[in-house]
Each structure stands twice: as C-alpha cells, then as structure tokens.
C-alpha cells in the first residue's frame, strides 16, 4: 500500500507531504484545488508519461517521492528481487522517486537505483491501479472489452498459445509469398544465380582453409626475419664472442675466488649457475626453432595466389572473405528453392495447413474459456450494478466466435458488453444504450469485479462517481468502503454521500499568496469532516440543515 507521498513543484503544488492510511480514503476540495494533480503525481510515481508542462512555473524541475509498504509474497516484491532492486535492510518497503525537468527530460529511481521508464511502469502496475473518468469512455472500445474479459478470466496461458500458433502461420505465409515471388523471376535471373553458385563451387574453398592460409602466409613471409633476428639472439646468448653466457662465466670465476674470504658469496655463485643454465636452455630452444623453419619461396607464392583468388571473389560478391562460404550456401539454398519451387511450395502449403489447424484448436480453446468466464463476469457485474440504484439492470458479456476471422494473436472472438437498465428490455451494446450516469456505474462495477480478482494492492478512483447523485451516490460510497476492507482505496469525489463513507478524509485547499497559487492537503478530524461535507452539499453559506445532514451521513456510514 501507499504509505507516504511527497510532491515538489508540480503544477499548483509547491511542496506537499501526504501520509496515507489503509482502507478507504477520500480526497475532496473545490474545483481547481489540485485534487486531480495529486492523482497525476501518483501516476508519475508509478510510470505514467511525464509532461514537462506539469512543472510549476518558475521551477527547474518537479519531484515526486512515493513510499510503498509491500508484502514479501506480493508480485511487486518478486519483481524487485528479480531485478535486484530490493532493499535488503528494508525488504518490506519500496521507495520511488521521479524527477521531471522543465526542459522535458526526467529520471526515475527505485530504492535509490536509477531505472528506465519501462522498469518503473512494470513495478507501478504491480503497486497501483488508477481508474479515472476517461476509462468510462474507453470501456466502449471492443479491444478494451476483450482485454477486460481476458484479465478477469486469467487467460494468459491460452492467449500465449494462440499468439504462438498465429506467429507460426504468419511466418509460413511469408515464406510462401517469398517463394512465389522468387518463382516468378525471369529465366535470366535464375541463370545468373546458377552461374554465381558454379563460380563459388569452382573455388572449392575448404572449411577453415582461409584461416590456415593466413597463418601459413604469416609464417612463410616472416621466415627471413625469423632467421636473421633469431640467429643474432642465439649468438648473443651463447654462441658468439663475448656472449652473455661467457660474461656470466667470467663473473662466476671472479666471485668463486671470494668465497674463502666471505661465505655469503656462495649463494651468489649458486644464482649465477642457475642463470647460466637458463641462458644455455634459451639459446638451445632458439636453435631448434630456427632449424624447423621452412624457407620455401614457391610455397609462399602459392599461398599468396590462393589468398588473392579468395579475396577477389569475395569482393566480386560484396562479402567479407570469411563470409564467402556462408554466402555460397545461401545462394545455393536460393537456387535449390527456385529449381524445386513446386515441390517446396507443396510442402510449405501442407505445413501451413497443419499450423492453421493448431491455431484453430488453440483459438477454440480460448473461445471456450472466454465463454465460461463471460457468464461469471456478467453475473458478478450485474450483481454489483443492481446495488448501485439499478435493481433491474442486466449486464451481459457476449462472445461471438468467427472461424472466418483472419489469423490473429487475439483469437477468433468478438467480445461485446451488452446492457439494459430497464425490465423487459433486452440487453443491447453498452455504447448504444447507457447514459453517462449508467456508464459510470457500470464502469465502477466492472472495475470492482476485475480488481477484486486481479487488482493491485492500491486502487485509485478519480471522480468515477460523475453523473450520479442522491441515494445511488451513497451506495457507490458503500461499495468503495467495502472494497477498502480488502485493499487500499483512494477516491477523488465531489459527492458528500461518497465522501462520508471514507475511513479517512483529506481536504485539498488552494490559497493565493503574493500572486502565487499554493495547494495543501489536510487530514480532517470528525468535526472538520462535518463542515467539509456540509460545504460539499451547500452553497456559499453553510446552513444548519446542511451541517445536520452531514452528521447524519457520517453516522449512517459508521465513520
């Protein structure tokens, strides 16, 4: 859950610290006070796209820090461990810091370590689910409806199988298209390809031959220098006049006469004897190497001629010399494909038929899983919607399989949300029949249903109660309060009936000082909540009746 949030220089907020609690918390305030900015800040902390326009005017950067309490067995904790971003000293905490520069650039940190935007999003989706007003409209899109059903039904394994089967079919389709295109080449093109293959075959380039030739060339071309420099080194070590060995022998003889005068010179004599032995061994090794050298000008010329032929052909084919063999195999494969196009095409068509059959089997299995999940999803959403002031409502998830649909990683199904709020009326597509208030309630019911099964530990609702009022608003608040018993729920609301249901209540206040706008957050006590709820219901003047109604709302909520 979100424990603490610190915001600096974000829009109308200069500095703000918020301590969050478990359960259902409500955020209220007048329009423009900064409630949605607060939600934007949380969104930035969990990886939403940063907009440099959010940086407070006159500031160089905005900064958001969020501290989360996480359970060791949670997906967020597992992700942190897998990415080596957990804090061994505080494994139950995750601290996120997001910096947005006024110039547009930004940085993100998890537990003090710099991370990419993708990593921040991956962790964020395991910590918080944000549901705003825009989700009510995106809910009308068929792809969103299908995704919601698949998330509800946990169809990940079936979707992966369908996607892989579709990938195989598409890969075979590309190979078939390429083969057909190649088969349509002009005969002259095929003849030229055949000539290229014959030319490369005639070279008869052996495996690892190029490496062997290059090594031989280095050895043969350097034989003269090896003999000259190696011979001189051997002479200076041992064989010539005044060699190193002879000099060591002279020193050895002189020091030997000193041993009777000072016994410690014996150790020096022993070291000199070892040095003489090593010098003699080194000179002998050089002699053996030089004796094996091959001075063969004809062999060198032959190697150079062979290397020249290889490099000439590589330049002609515009490939590196060490890639010539692979190039030959590639051209031969193309030629074989063209010369046996009909047989290969038949084989690929048969392989595609088998792949298509596998795709259909996986797609049908996914379709069956969707139909099964759709019944449960429809029943659960309907049950919640009926508690939101629409006792006769019916929510139906229609899954319509179309075997003729083009091969797709999403399967063969069209998914459609149907709805009716009136008894005796059949359910029709949600986009055609739901009013704004009905759509808000259906959206809330869908989110509550889905999030109860798969949601993140913290859920944020940004004015999802738009378009409703009265007793329905109170029921919406009760629904969120019940959800808050299992998850941490934060809700921005303008409705007193919803706000009264909160376990905790935060008021967002905007003030103007010195021509500058400032936003602050205040946690309200019981008496302060009465005044805030009365303000939300009344006008400029808060009447005694509004205060009494506010107390009644809090009493009924048990707050």
C-alpha positions in Angstrom: 0.0 0.0 0.0 1.0 3.6 -0.5 2.3 4.9 2.8 3.6 8.4 2.0 3.7 10.8 -0.9 5.9 13.9 -1.2 5.4 16.4 -4.1 7.6 19.4 -5.0 6.9 22.0 -7.8 4.2 20.1 -9.6 1.6 22.4 -11.2 -0.1 24.4 -8.4 1.7 22.3 -5.7 4.9 23.8 -4.4 5.5 21.4 -1.5 3.1 18.8 -0.2 3.5 15.8 2.2 0.8 13.2 2.5 0.7 10.3 4.9 -1.7 7.6 3.6 -3.7 5.1 5.5 -5.1 1.7 4.8 -8.8 1.3 4.0 -11.0 3.7 2.0 -9.7 7.3 1.9 -11.5 10.2 0.2 -10.0 13.4 -1.3 -12.3 16.4 -1.6 -11.9 20.1 -2.4 -13.2 22.8 -4.6 -12.7 22.6 -8.4 -9.2 23.6 -9.3 -7.8 23.0 -5.8 -5.4 20.3 -7.1 -7.2 17.0 -6.5 -6.5 15.6 -10.0 -2.9 17.0 -9.8 -2.5 14.8 -6.7 -3.6 11.8 -8.8 -1.3 12.8 -11.6 1.6 12.9 -9.2 0.8 9.3 -8.0 0.6 8.3 -11.7 4.0 9.8 -12.4 5.4 7.9 -9.5 4.3 4.6 -11.0 5.5 5.3 -14.5 2.8 7.3 -16.4 4.1 9.5 -19.1 5.7 12.7 -17.9 4.7 16.1 -19.2 7.2 19.0 -18.8 4.1 21.3 -18.7 3.3 19.9 -15.2 6.5 21.6 -13.7 5.4 24.5 -11.6 6.0 27.9 -13.3 9.4 29.3 -12.4 10.8 25.9 -11.1 13.6 24.0 -12.8 12.1 20.6 -12.0 9.3 18.7 -10.3 10.0 15.8 -8.0 7.7 13.1 -6.6 8.6 10.6 -4.0 6.3 7.7 -3.0 6.9 5.1 -0.3 5.1 1.8 -0.5 4.7 -1.0 2.0 4.9 -4.3 0.2 4.3 -7.9 1.3 7.1 -10.4 0.8 4.9 -12.7 -1.2 3.5 -10.0 -3.5 4.2 -9.6 -7.2 5.9 -6.3 -6.5 8.3 -7.9 -4.0 9.1 -10.6 -6.5 9.7 -8.1 -9.3 12.1 -6.1 -7.1 14.0 -9.3 -6.2 14.2 -10.4 -9.8 15.6 -7.0 -10.9 18.0 -6.7 -7.9 16.2 -3.5 -6.8 15.0 -4.7 -3.4 16.4 -3.1 -0.2 17.9 -5.9 2.0 17.8 -3.7 5.0 14.1 -2.8 4.5 12.6 -5.6 2.3 9.1 -4.5 3.2 9.5 -1.1 1.6 9.8 0.3 -1.9 10.8 4.0 -2.4 10.2 5.5 -5.8 11.5 8.9 -6.8 10.6 10.6 -10.1 12.2 13.8 -11.4 10.7 15.8 -14.3 12.9 18.6 -15.7 11.2 21.8 -17.0 13.1 21.1 -20.3 11.3 17.8 -20.7 13.9 15.3 -19.6 13.4 13.2 -16.5 14.9 10.5 -14.2 13.4 7.7 -12.1 14.8 5.8 -9.1 13.7 2.7 -7.2 15.2 2.3 -3.8 17.9 4.7 -4.8 18.9 3.0 -8.0 18.3 4.7 -11.4 15.8 2.8 -13.6 14.3 3.1 -17.0 10.7 4.2 -17.7 9.8 0.7 -18.7 11.0 -0.7 -15.3 9.1 2.0 -13.5 5.9 1.0 -15.3 6.5 -2.7 -14.6 6.7 -2.1 -10.9 4.0 0.5 -10.9 1.4 -1.8 -12.4 2.1 -4.2 -9.5 1.6 -1.5 -6.9 -1.3 0.8 -8.1 -4.3 0.7 -10.4 -5.7 4.1 -11.4 -9.2 4.3 -12.7 -10.2 7.8 -13.9 -13.1 9.3 -15.8 -11.6 8.5 -19.2 -11.9 4.8 -18.5 -15.7 5.0 -18.7 -15.3 6.0 -22.4 -12.5 3.6 -23.3 -14.8 0.9 -21.9 -16.9 1.3 -25.0 -14.0 0.1 -27.3 -14.2 -3.6 -28.3 -10.5 -4.2 -27.8 -10.8 -2.9 -24.2 -13.8 -5.1 -23.6 -11.9 -8.1 -24.8 -8.9 -7.3 -22.6 -11.1 -6.8 -19.5 -12.6 -10.2 -20.1 -9.3 -11.9 -20.6 -7.9 -10.2 -17.5 -10.9 -11.3 -15.5 -10.6 -14.9 -16.8 -6.8 -15.0 -16.4 -6.5 -16.3 -20.0 -2.7 -15.7 -20.2 -1.8 -19.3 -21.0 -4.5 -19.6 -23.7 -3.6 -16.3 -25.2 0.1 -17.2 -25.3 -0.7 -20.5 -27.1 -2.9 -18.7 -29.7 -0.3 -16.0 -30.3 2.5 -18.6 -30.9 0.3 -20.6 -33.2 -0.6 -17.4 -35.1 3.0 -16.4 -35.3 3.8 -19.8 -36.9 1.1 -19.4 -39.5 2.2 -15.9 -40.4 5.8 -17.0 -40.7 4.8 -19.7 -43.1 2.7 -17.2 -45.1 5.7 -15.0 -45.5 7.8 -18.0 -46.7 5.2 -19.0 -49.2 4.9 -15.4 -50.5 8.7 -15.2 -50.8 8.8 -18.5 -52.7 6.1 -17.5 -55.1 7.8 -14.2 -55.7 11.1 -15.9 -56.3 9.5 -18.4 -58.7 8.3 -15.5 -60.8 11.8 -14.4 -61.6 12.9 -14.1 -65.2 14.9 -17.1 -66.5 18.0 -14.8 -67.0 18.0 -14.1 -63.3 17.9 -17.8 -62.4 20.7 -18.4 -64.9 22.8 -15.7 -63.3 22.2 -17.2 -59.8 23.3 -20.6 -61.2 26.4 -19.0 -62.6 27.3 -17.5 -59.2 26.9 -20.8 -57.4 29.1 -22.6 -60.0 31.7 -19.9 -59.7 31.8 -20.3 -55.9 31.8 -24.1 -56.2 34.8 -23.9 -58.6 36.8 -22.1 -55.9 36.4 -25.2 -53.7 37.0 -23.3 -50.5 37.6 -25.7 -47.7 36.4 -25.5 -44.2 38.8 -23.3 -42.2 41.0 -23.1 -45.3 41.2 -19.3 -45.1 42.4 -19.3 -41.5 45.1 -21.9 -42.4 46.3 -20.0 -45.4 46.6 -16.7 -43.5 48.6 -18.5 -40.8 50.9 -20.1 -43.3 51.4 -16.7 -45.1 52.4 -15.0 -41.9 54.9 -17.8 -41.1 56.3 -18.0 -44.6 56.5 -14.3 -45.2 58.3 -13.8 -41.9 60.8 -16.6 -42.2 63.7 -14.4 -43.3 63.3 -12.1 -40.4 62.9 -15.0 -38.0 66.2 -16.5 -39.2 68.1 -13.2 -39.0 66.8 -11.9 -35.7 66.6 -15.3 -34.1 70.2 -16.2 -35.2 71.5 -12.9 -33.8 69.7 -13.5 -30.5 71.2 -17.1 -30.3 74.7 -15.8 -30.9 74.4 -13.1 -28.2 73.1 -15.6 -25.7 75.6 -18.4 -26.2 77.4 -18.9 -29.5 79.3 -15.7 -30.3 82.3 -13.9 -28.9 81.7 -12.2 -25.6 78.2 -13.8 -25.3 76.0 -13.4 -22.3 76.9 -17.0 -21.2 80.7 -16.2 -21.5 80.2 -13.0 -19.4 78.3 -14.9 -16.7 81.2 -17.5 -16.7 83.8 -14.7 -16.1 81.8 -13.2 -13.3 81.3 -16.7 -11.8 85.1 -17.3 -11.9 85.9 -14.0 -10.2 83.4 -14.4 -7.4 84.5 -18.0 -6.8 87.8 -16.7 -5.5 85.9 -14.5 -3.0 84.1 -17.4 -1.3 87.0 -18.3 1.0 87.1 -14.6 2.1 83.3 -14.3 2.7 81.0 -17.4 2.8 77.9 -15.4 1.7 79.2 -15.2 -1.9 78.3 -18.9 -2.2 74.7 -18.0 -2.6 75.6 -15.6 -5.4 77.5 -18.3 -7.2 74.5 -20.6 -7.0 72.3 -18.0 -8.5 74.8 -17.3 -11.3 74.9 -21.0 -12.1 71.2 -21.1 -12.5 71.3 -18.1 -14.8 73.9 -19.8 -17.0 71.7 -22.8 -17.3 68.7 -20.7 -18.3 70.7 -18.8 -20.9 72.0 -22.0 -22.3 68.5 -23.5 -22.5 67.1 -20.4 -24.2 69.8 -20.4 -26.8 69.2 -24.1 -27.5 65.5 -23.6 -27.9 66.1 -20.8 -30.4 68.4 -23.1 -32.3 65.7 -25.8 -32.5 63.1 -23.3 -33.7 65.3 -21.9 -36.4 66.2 -25.4 -37.5 62.5 -26.2 -38.2 61.8 -23.0 -40.2 60.6 -23.5 -43.8 62.1 -21.2 -46.3 60.0 -22.0 -49.4 59.5 -19.1 -51.8 57.4 -21.3 -54.1 55.1 -22.3 -51.3 54.8 -18.6 -50.3 53.9 -17.6 -53.8 51.3 -20.4 -54.0 49.7 -19.3 -50.7 49.6 -15.7 -51.9 48.0 -16.7 -55.2 45.3 -18.7 -53.4 44.6 -15.9 -51.0 44.3 -13.4 -53.9 41.7 -15.7 -55.6 39.6 -15.9 -52.5 39.7 -12.2 -51.8 39.0 -11.3 -55.4 35.9 -13.5 -55.4 34.7 -12.1 -52.1 35.0 -8.5 -53.5 33.1 -9.6 -56.6 30.2 -10.9 -54.4 30.5 -8.0 -52.0 31.0 -10.0 -48.9 33.9 -10.5 -46.5 36.4 -13.3 -47.3 35.5 -15.1 -44.1 31.8 -15.0 -45.1 32.3 -16.4 -48.5 31.4 -20.0 -47.6 28.2 -18.9 -45.9 27.3 -16.7 -48.9 27.8 -19.8 -51.1 25.4 -21.8 -49.0 22.8 -19.0 -49.1 22.9 -18.7 -52.9 22.7 -22.5 -53.2 19.7 -22.6 -51.0 18.0 -19.9 -53.2 18.9 -21.8 -56.3 17.5 -25.0 -54.9 14.3 -23.3 -53.9 13.9 -21.9 -57.4 14.7 -25.2 -59.1 12.4 -27.1 -56.9 9.8 -24.4 -56.3 6.7 -26.5 -56.9 7.8 -29.3 -54.5 8.8 -26.8 -51.8 5.6 -24.9 -52.2 3.6 -28.0 -51.8 5.5 -28.9 -48.6 5.0 -25.4 -47.2 1.3 -25.4 -48.0 1.0 -28.7 -46.2 3.0 -27.3 -43.2 0.8 -24.2 -43.2 -2.4 -26.4 -43.2 -1.1 -28.2 -40.1 -0.1 -24.9 -38.4 -3.5 -23.4 -39.2 -5.2 -26.5 -37.7 -3.2 -26.0 -34.5 -4.1 -22.3 -34.4 -7.8 -23.1 -34.7 -7.6 -25.7 -31.9 -5.9 -23.2 -29.6 -8.3 -20.4 -30.7 -11.3 -22.6 -30.0 -9.9 -23.5 -26.6 -9.5 -19.7 -25.9 -13.0 -19.1 -27.1 -14.4 -21.8 -24.8 -12.6 -20.2 -21.8 -13.9 -16.8 -22.7 -17.5 -18.0 -22.9 -17.1 -19.7 -19.5 -15.6 -16.6 -18.0 -18.1 -14.3 -19.7 -21.0 -15.9 -17.8 -19.3 -15.4 -14.4 -18.2 -11.9 -15.3 -21.7 -10.9 -16.4 -23.3 -12.3 -13.2 -20.8 -10.6 -10.9 -21.0 -7.2 -12.6 -24.8 -7.4 -12.8 -25.0 -8.1 -9.0 -22.9 -5.0 -8.3 -24.7 -2.8 -10.8 -28.0 -3.7 -9.2 -26.8 -2.4 -5.8 -26.0 0.9 -7.5 -29.6 2.1 -7.9 -30.5 -0.1 -11.0 -32.3 -3.1 -9.5 -33.4 -4.4 -12.9 -30.2 -3.9 -14.7 -28.6 -6.7 -16.7 -25.0 -6.8 -17.8 -24.1 -9.5 -20.4 -20.8 -10.3 -22.0 -21.3 -11.6 -25.5 -18.6 -13.8 -27.0 -19.1 -14.4 -30.7 -16.6 -16.7 -32.4 -16.0 -16.2 -36.2 -13.9 -19.0 -37.6 -13.5 -17.0 -40.8 -11.7 -14.2 -39.0 -8.1 -13.6 -40.2 -5.5 -15.4 -38.1 -4.8 -13.1 -35.1 -2.8 -13.4 -31.9 -6.0 -12.4 -30.1 -8.1 -15.4 -31.4 -11.3 -15.6 -33.4 -13.7 -14.0 -30.9 -15.5 -10.7 -30.9 -16.3 -9.6 -27.4 -19.1 -7.2 -26.7 -20.5 -5.8 -23.5 -24.3 -5.6 -23.6 -26.5 -3.8 -21.0 -30.0 -2.9 -20.1 -31.3 -0.9 -17.1 -35.0 -1.5 -17.7 -37.1 -4.6 -17.0 -38.5 -6.2 -20.1 -35.9 -4.7 -22.4 -33.2 -6.9 -24.0 -29.6 -6.1 -23.4 -28.0 -4.1 -26.2 -24.5 -2.9 -26.9 -23.3 -0.7 -24.0 -22.2 2.0 -26.3 -25.7 2.5 -27.6 -27.9 2.3 -24.5 -26.0 3.5 -21.4 -26.4 7.1 -20.3 -23.5 9.0 -18.7 -24.6 8.1 -15.1 -25.3 4.5 -16.1 -21.9 4.2 -17.8 -20.1 5.5 -14.7 -21.9 2.9 -12.5 -21.3 0.0 -15.0 -17.6 1.1 -15.2 -17.3 1.1 -11.4 -18.9 -2.3 -11.2 -16.6 -3.7 -13.9 -13.5 -2.3 -12.2 -14.5 -3.5 -8.7 -15.2 -7.0 -10.1 -11.9 -7.2 -12.0 -9.8 -5.6 -9.3 -11.2 -7.8 -6.6 -9.7 -10.8 -8.5 -6.5 -9.4 -10.1 -6.1 -5.8 -8.9 -3.0 -4.1 -7.4 -2.9 -3.6 -3.6 -3.7 0.1 -4.0 -6.6 1.4 -6.2 -7.3 5.0 -7.0 -10.6 6.2 -8.4 -10.7 9.8 -9.8 -14.3 11.1 -9.9 -15.7 7.8 -11.1 -19.0 8.9 -9.4 -19.6 11.6 -12.0 -23.2 11.6 -13.3 -24.8 10.1 -10.2 -26.3 11.6 -7.0 -28.5 11.0 -4.1 -29.1 7.5 -2.7 -27.1 6.0 -5.6 -24.1 8.1 -4.6 -24.3 6.7 -1.1 -24.4 3.2 -2.4 -21.4 3.9 -4.6 -19.6 5.1 -1.4 -20.6 2.0 0.4 -19.2 -0.2 -2.4 -15.9 1.6 -2.3 -15.8 1.4 1.5 -16.4 -2.4 1.3 -13.6 -2.7 -1.2 -11.4 -0.7 1.2 -11.7 -3.5 3.7 -9.6 -5.7 1.3 -7.4 -3.1 -0.5 -6.2 0.4 0.0 -8.7 2.6 -1.9 -8.3 6.4 -2.6 -11.1 8.3 -4.3 -11.4 11.8 -5.5 -15.0 12.9 -5.2 -17.4 15.9 -5.3 -20.2 13.9 -3.6 -20.8 14.2 0.1 -22.6 10.8 0.1 -19.4 9.1 -1.2 -17.0 11.2 1.0 -18.9 10.3 4.1 -18.1 6.6 3.6 -14.4 7.1 3.8 -12.4 5.6 6.7 -10.1 8.7 6.3 -10.9 12.1 4.8 -8.4 14.5 3.2 -9.3 18.0 2.1 -7.4 19.8 -0.7 -7.2 23.5 -0.2 -6.0 26.2 -2.6 -4.7 29.5 -1.4 -3.2 32.6 -3.2 -0.3 34.4 -1.5 1.8 37.1 -3.2 0.2 36.4 -6.5 1.1 32.8 -6.4 -1.2 29.8 -6.0 -0.5 27.1 -3.4 -2.2 23.8 -2.7 -2.1 22.0 0.6 -3.6 18.7 2.0 -5.2 18.5 5.4 -6.4 15.3 7.1 -9.8 16.1 8.7 -11.0 15.1 12.1 -14.6 14.3 12.9 -15.7 17.8 13.5 -13.9 19.1 10.4 -15.4 16.4 8.3 -18.9 17.6 9.2 -18.0 21.1 7.9 -16.5 19.7 4.7 -19.5 17.5 3.9 -21.8 20.4 4.6 -19.8 22.6 2.2 -20.0 19.9 -0.5 -23.8 19.9 -0.2 -24.5 23.6 0.3 -23.8 26.8 -1.4 -21.8 29.8 -0.3 -23.5 29.8 3.1 -23.4 26.5 5.1 -26.8 26.2 6.8 -27.6 24.3 10.0 -29.6 21.9 7.9 -26.6 21.1 5.8 -24.5 20.5 8.9 -27.1 18.2 10.4 -27.4 16.3 7.1 -23.6 15.9 7.1 -23.6 14.5 10.7 -26.4 12.1 9.6 -24.3 10.9 6.6 -21.3 10.2 8.9 -23.4 8.4 11.4 -25.0 6.2 8.8 -21.6 5.4 7.4 -20.2 4.5 10.8 -17.3 6.8 10.3 
